[in-house]
Amino acid sequence: MKKVIVLGAALFAPVAAFAQTINVDATGGISGLVTAIQSVINVVMPLIVVIAVVVVIWGAFQIILGASDEEARKAGRSKILWGLVGVFLALSAWALVAIVVNSLSITAPANVNSVVGNVF
């Protein structure tokens, strides 16, 4: 349990270090709603992608370390598969919100492009 807490704190540290805030404008109508959703996704998605990549790496280590054990290799392959599915879904959701925002010509907050630019 202690390892899980330390790992969770280590993964959450970049978000806390950048002191990112989520601004929700309830009076902006659909534009405000989409901008709020995009702000939430821009904060949460990098964390989800990091977790998914860690799961893929964890699965690779399971395959390597359990080379003689069929069950360990099977568990490692499963972790890699689900980690890749997680990366794909997270990036798809991120792209879908960006497409909707660009299609509707909704102006995004100033920090959105900097967050996406830093990730890629």
Secondary structure by P-SEA (a helix, b strand, c coil): caaaaaaaaaaaaaaaaabbbbbbbcccaaaaaaaaaaaaaaacaaaaaaaaaaaaaaaaaaaaaacccaaaaaaaaaaaaaaaaaaaaaaaaaaaaaaaaaaaccccccaaaaaaaaac
